[in-house]
Structure formats: C-alpha cells, structure tokens
Amino acid sequence: MKIKVCYHGNCFDGASSAAVFARFYQERIHAGWERAFQPMMHRAGALFDETAFDGDENAIVDFKYCPSDRLTWWFDHHKSAFLTPEDEAHFRADTSGKKFVDASYKSCTKFIADVAAQQFGFDAAPLAELIHWANKIDGALYENAAEPVEMKADAFRLALVIENTREPQLIERIITDLQYRSLAEMVALPYVAERIAPLYERHLRSMEIIKQAARVVGPVVFFDVVGHDMEGYSKFIPYYLHPSVTYSVSVSQSSFRSKISVGSSPWAPRPRWHDLAAICERYGGGGHAVVAAISLAPEELDTARKIAASIVQELQQ
C-alpha cells in the first residue's frame, strides 16, 4: 500500500511539509505504508495531472487545492489556495476531515504539525527544529536582509540545495532524511554537502546579476533577469542591495515558465500598503499578501514584461 505526497517543489517549506506529513502519516495513520513524493510547480495552464495521484491514498501539501476524487489529504496556508470558486466549493463540501487550509499560518509545515497534533494525537516535538526554521524561512521572520542572504545557518544552506535542485529523486532523499535527522546532520551528509559550495557560488553570481540589472522606481526595485539561470534566487537579495525600497518586482524565464515575482521588504522604512496576492490573482497568479507570483508559458515573455511594468506602476500608488 502507498501514500503519494505531492508537495510544493523547490521550496524549503514544501519539502519540510512533506517530511512532517510523512512522519505523521507513518506514526498515526498507516505504519508501514510505502511513501512516495512528487514536486508540484506553479506554471501556466493546468497545475495537476491526475496521473500524479497514483497512490492508494494521495496528499497535497503546501500547494493549491485539486478537486480530484483521488485526493485524500490536503494542507495549505496560501491566501490563493483555490484556482477557481468551484474548487473552493468542492473543498467546502468535503466531509472527510482530512483537508485543511489556514492562511494565518506563516508556514505549511507548522500548520500540518499543529493540526496533526491537535486532531490526530501526533507528537511533533522531535521535529521542532525543522518546524521552527520552516516557519522562519517561509514567514521571512528575519532581523534583517543579511541573515537569509549571507546564509550562515544550516537551514539556509539546506534550503539552497532544495530550491535549486532539479532532481526529484534527490529531494525525495532529503525529505526522507529530514524526518529523523537534525539540520546540522542534513548539511553534513555527503550528497547534500557536495552541492552547497557550487550553489553558494551561483548565489553570489545571482547577487551580482541583480545588482547590475536593478533599477529603483520610487518604492519599487525592478529587475529583468531573462537570459540568466536565475530560477530559485534568494528573494531577499533586492532588499539587501536596496534597503530603502518597499517592493521588488522581477521577470525571469525558465524552460517551463515566464515568471513575474512580486515581493515586499519586511524591513522597509515605509511599510507595505498593497496586498500582493490580490494583485497577482488578477493575472492568474497568487500567493501571500507580502509575496506573490504569476506564471505564464515560456513563450509569453512579452506579456510577462507588460504585466510586470503594470504592477510596478500600480505599486507607486
């Protein structure tokens, strides 16, 4: 028997959510079941392929809702948790007691841990370190921009690998090990440690690319990094380089999408006054009030650039 866990790909909170859910499932639901993992990515068009739900039970964590009869478990904490009103109605009609959403949580990892403890008797204490760091990283609960950009803590180095690796089998191995190992143990594992140094060098190059491309327009720093390998760059680099801005807007492109990223600085001299999820939802994207994004098809780059320019203008108001 198998539980299939679909999680938000290339995301520390997504991988941590999968680890916490898998341990909870093993200890409180079905001990001994095989656990398989699959990353889910935001992209243009359909987000879900029914063939992904090939387990005897199937779960989605830290990702949008899917109204599939094959979906057994669901946990999400995003404000934009539903693609359509019909999807939300499908969720509201569910009586299984196994599907949960709460946008007040900073991280889905902590949300899963709390629900599992309160409703299913799960002991989340052994995972306290992972839950703390997932909450800190996904909630951007930092003292300053230097903390996530300089990456001195073990959690940041592990996040660097998770966010930049395109090998699902490697991330599945990380998720499996995360269930029972400390973060210090994780970054010391040879298969993780060997990837950190080259990825950190790439991180430093990303900082230089953003520094060269960025232009400040009032409270917004904007940069277009199309043509560079920038999938997974640290969203705090713009605020590290330009501490006076409130917002960042960027355009990037990968093999599967043209992406507009919109964020806000927790340390801005002038606080955020826009709901970034609401803005991105108008273009088919979403996220949180403080950080959000829009994914279009790779060939829709011109449209992505026009949308980004419009958002930069809106954030001036």
HUURHU-V379724 format. One record per residue. N is the residue number from 1. RES is the residue in three letters. OMEGA is omega in whole degrees, 0 to 359 (999 if undefined). D_FIRST is the distance of its C-alpha to the first C-alpha in Angstrom with 2 decimals. Layout:
N:RES:OMEGA:D_FIRST ; N:RES:OMEGA:D_FIRST
//
This chain:
1:MET:187:0.00 ; 2:LYS:168:3.81 ; 3:ILE:178:7.14 ; 4:LYS:182:10.04 ; 5:VAL:175:13.34 ; 6:CYS:187:16.54 ; 7:TYR:178:19.60 ; 8:HIS:185:23.36 ; 9:GLY:178:24.11 ; 10:ASN:183:27.01 ; 11:CYS:180:27.40 ; 12:PHE:179:27.50 ; 13:ASP:178:26.50 ; 14:GLY:180:23.62 ; 15:ALA:179:22.21 ; 16:SER:177:23.07 ; 17:SER:180:21.38 ; 18:ALA:180:18.08 ; 19:ALA:181:18.62 ; 20:VAL:179:19.57 ; 21:PHE:183:16.78 ; 22:ALA:179:14.11 ; 23:ARG:176:15.99 ; 24:PHE:183:16.46 ; 25:TYR:180:12.82 ; 26:GLN:187:12.17 ; 27:GLU:188:15.32 ; 28:ARG:184:15.55 ; 29:ILE:181:12.43 ; 30:HIS:176:9.22 ; 31:ALA:176:10.33 ; 32:GLY:177:8.44 ; 33:TRP:172:5.36 ; 34:GLU:178:6.18 ; 35:ARG:179:8.90 ; 36:ALA:187:10.78 ; 37:PHE:179:14.24 ; 38:GLN:178:16.80 ; 39:PRO:175:20.43 ; 40:MET:183:22.23 ; 41:MET:172:26.01 ; 42:HIS:181:28.86 ; 43:ARG:177:30.74 ; 44:ALA:177:32.98 ; 45:GLY:184:31.60 ; 46:ALA:179:28.06 ; 47:LEU:189:25.81 ; 48:PHE:172:22.54 ; 49:ASP:184:21.09 ; 50:GLU:180:18.60 ; 51:THR:177:16.85 ; 52:ALA:183:15.79 ; 53:PHE:185:13.40 ; 54:ASP:177:10.87 ; 55:GLY:172:7.66 ; 56:ASP:165:6.11 ; 57:GLU:184:8.53 ; 58:ASN:182:11.35 ; 59:ALA:168:14.17 ; 60:ILE:176:17.68 ; 61:VAL:177:19.83 ; 62:ASP:181:23.55 ; 63:PHE:185:23.89 ; 64:LYS:181:25.24 ; 65:TYR:174:23.72 ; 66:CYS:183:22.21 ; 67:PRO:181:22.76 ; 68:SER:175:19.71 ; 69:ASP:179:18.05 ; 70:ARG:182:14.73 ; 71:LEU:183:15.51 ; 72:THR:183:14.12 ; 73:TRP:176:15.76 ; 74:TRP:174:19.05 ; 75:PHE:174:21.57 ; 76:ASP:180:24.84 ; 77:HIS:181:28.35 ; 78:HIS:176:30.35 ; 79:LYS:178:33.32 ; 80:SER:186:32.41 ; 81:ALA:185:28.89 ; 82:PHE:178:29.29 ; 83:LEU:184:30.40 ; 84:THR:173:32.21 ; 85:PRO:179:33.48 ; 86:GLU:177:31.29 ; 87:ASP:179:28.16 ; 88:GLU:178:29.51 ; 89:ALA:178:30.32 ; 90:HIS:178:26.78 ; 91:PHE:183:25.56 ; 92:ARG:181:28.37 ; 93:ALA:183:27.42 ; 94:ASP:181:23.83 ; 95:THR:184:23.50 ; 96:SER:185:19.90 ; 97:GLY:182:21.17 ; 98:LYS:181:18.53 ; 99:LYS:191:20.76 ; 100:PHE:174:23.64 ; 101:VAL:177:26.61 ; 102:ASP:184:29.69 ; 103:ALA:178:32.12 ; 104:SER:180:34.14 ; 105:TYR:176:31.79 ; 106:LYS:181:32.81 ; 107:SER:176:29.28 ; 108:CYS:179:25.82 ; 109:THR:180:24.74 ; 110:LYS:178:27.11 ; 111:PHE:179:26.22 ; 112:ILE:182:22.53 ; 113:ALA:181:23.71 ; 114:ASP:180:26.24 ; 115:VAL:181:24.12 ; 116:ALA:179:21.33 ; 117:ALA:186:24.16 ; 118:GLN:186:26.17 ; 119:GLN:185:23.68 ; 120:PHE:176:20.77 ; 121:GLY:181:22.74 ; 122:PHE:175:21.34 ; 123:ASP:183:23.79 ; 124:ALA:185:24.40 ; 125:ALA:180:27.44 ; 126:PRO:181:26.00 ; 127:LEU:186:25.35 ; 128:ALA:181:28.85 ; 129:GLU:180:30.24 ; 130:LEU:180:27.60 ; 131:ILE:179:27.88 ; 132:HIS:185:31.67 ; 133:TRP:176:31.83 ; 134:ALA:179:29.42 ; 135:ASN:180:31.62 ; 136:LYS:183:34.76 ; 137:ILE:182:33.84 ; 138:ASP:179:32.43 ; 139:GLY:182:35.24 ; 140:ALA:183:37.89 ; 141:LEU:183:39.20 ; 142:TYR:177:41.55 ; 143:GLU:181:45.18 ; 144:ASN:182:46.22 ; 145:ALA:181:45.11 ; 146:ALA:184:45.81 ; 147:GLU:179:42.85 ; 148:PRO:183:40.06 ; 149:VAL:181:42.28 ; 150:GLU:168:43.45 ; 151:MET:181:39.92 ; 152:LYS:182:40.99 ; 153:ALA:180:37.97 ; 154:ASP:182:34.83 ; 155:ALA:181:32.73 ; 156:PHE:180:34.82 ; 157:ARG:176:34.45 ; 158:LEU:178:30.66 ; 159:ALA:179:30.83 ; 160:LEU:179:33.07 ; 161:VAL:182:30.43 ; 162:ILE:186:27.63 ; 163:GLU:186:29.99 ; 164:ASN:181:31.42 ; 165:THR:180:28.71 ; 166:ARG:181:27.54 ; 167:GLU:181:24.84 ; 168:PRO:181:21.33 ; 169:GLN:179:20.06 ; 170:LEU:180:22.74 ; 171:ILE:176:21.89 ; 172:GLU:177:18.21 ; 173:ARG:177:19.74 ; 174:ILE:180:22.05 ; 175:ILE:180:19.44 ; 176:THR:180:17.56 ; 177:ASP:181:21.00 ; 178:LEU:183:22.27 ; 179:GLN:187:19.98 ; 180:TYR:181:22.09 ; 181:ARG:175:25.26 ; 182:SER:179:28.52 ; 183:LEU:177:29.95 ; 184:ALA:177:32.67 ; 185:GLU:181:30.20 ; 186:MET:184:28.31 ; 187:VAL:177:31.53 ; 188:ALA:178:32.58 ; 189:LEU:185:29.59 ; 190:PRO:183:31.19 ; 191:TYR:174:28.81 ; 192:VAL:185:29.62 ; 193:ALA:183:33.25 ; 194:GLU:181:34.30 ; 195:ARG:188:33.50 ; 196:ILE:185:35.35 ; 197:ALA:179:38.95 ; 198:PRO:178:38.88 ; 199:LEU:177:37.06 ; 200:TYR:176:39.65 ; 201:GLU:176:42.38 ; 202:ARG:177:40.85 ; 203:HIS:179:40.84 ; 204:LEU:177:44.56 ; 205:ARG:178:45.25 ; 206:SER:178:43.53 ; 207:MET:181:45.91 ; 208:GLU:178:48.85 ; 209:ILE:180:47.76 ; 210:ILE:178:47.38 ; 211:LYS:181:50.70 ; 212:GLN:186:52.44 ; 213:ALA:189:50.88 ; 214:ALA:169:51.09 ; 215:ARG:182:53.82 ; 216:VAL:179:54.43 ; 217:VAL:183:55.36 ; 218:GLY:182:56.38 ; 219:PRO:187:53.39 ; 220:VAL:167:50.94 ; 221:VAL:182:50.17 ; 222:PHE:174:49.06 ; 223:PHE:179:47.92 ; 224:ASP:184:46.84 ; 225:VAL:175:44.98 ; 226:VAL:182:44.16 ; 227:GLY:177:44.64 ; 228:HIS:177:43.22 ; 229:ASP:188:39.73 ; 230:MET:177:39.14 ; 231:GLU:177:35.51 ; 232:GLY:178:34.36 ; 233:TYR:181:37.88 ; 234:SER:182:38.55 ; 235:LYS:180:39.57 ; 236:PHE:178:42.02 ; 237:ILE:181:44.25 ; 238:PRO:182:46.43 ; 239:TYR:174:47.29 ; 240:TYR:181:47.92 ; 241:LEU:184:50.37 ; 242:HIS:186:51.81 ; 243:PRO:183:51.71 ; 244:SER:185:54.00 ; 245:VAL:176:51.69 ; 246:THR:186:49.51 ; 247:TYR:169:47.22 ; 248:SER:175:45.80 ; 249:VAL:180:45.02 ; 250:SER:174:43.87 ; 251:VAL:176:42.99 ; 252:SER:182:40.75 ; 253:GLN:175:39.15 ; 254:SER:183:36.20 ; 255:SER:186:34.79 ; 256:PHE:179:32.72 ; 257:ARG:162:34.95 ; 258:SER:191:38.34 ; 259:LYS:170:37.90 ; 260:ILE:177:40.24 ; 261:SER:181:39.51 ; 262:VAL:182:41.41 ; 263:GLY:177:41.66 ; 264:SER:183:43.97 ; 265:SER:176:45.36 ; 266:PRO:185:44.82 ; 267:TRP:184:48.14 ; 268:ALA:175:50.30 ; 269:PRO:176:53.88 ; 270:ARG:186:53.46 ; 271:PRO:176:50.24 ; 272:ARG:177:47.87 ; 273:TRP:176:49.08 ; 274:HIS:172:46.68 ; 275:ASP:187:43.14 ; 276:LEU:175:41.54 ; 277:ALA:181:38.38 ; 278:ALA:178:40.70 ; 279:ILE:183:42.67 ; 280:CYS:178:39.70 ; 281:GLU:180:38.20 ; 282:ARG:181:41.36 ; 283:TYR:178:40.41 ; 284:GLY:179:36.73 ; 285:GLY:179:35.55 ; 286:GLY:181:34.93 ; 287:GLY:179:33.87 ; 288:HIS:178:35.76 ; 289:ALA:186:39.43 ; 290:VAL:179:40.18 ; 291:VAL:184:38.24 ; 292:ALA:183:36.95 ; 293:ALA:178:36.65 ; 294:ILE:178:36.89 ; 295:SER:176:35.18 ; 296:LEU:177:36.93 ; 297:ALA:181:36.58 ; 298:PRO:183:38.06 ; 299:GLU:180:41.05 ; 300:GLU:183:41.89 ; 301:LEU:180:43.43 ; 302:ASP:177:46.82 ; 303:THR:179:45.28 ; 304:ALA:180:43.39 ; 305:ARG:178:46.71 ; 306:LYS:178:48.47 ; 307:ILE:180:45.90 ; 308:ALA:179:46.16 ; 309:ALA:179:49.96 ; 310:SER:180:49.80 ; 311:ILE:176:47.59 ; 312:VAL:179:49.95 ; 313:GLN:181:52.80 ; 314:GLU:183:51.07 ; 315:LEU:174:50.37 ; 316:GLN:190:54.13 ; 317:GLN:999:54.81
//
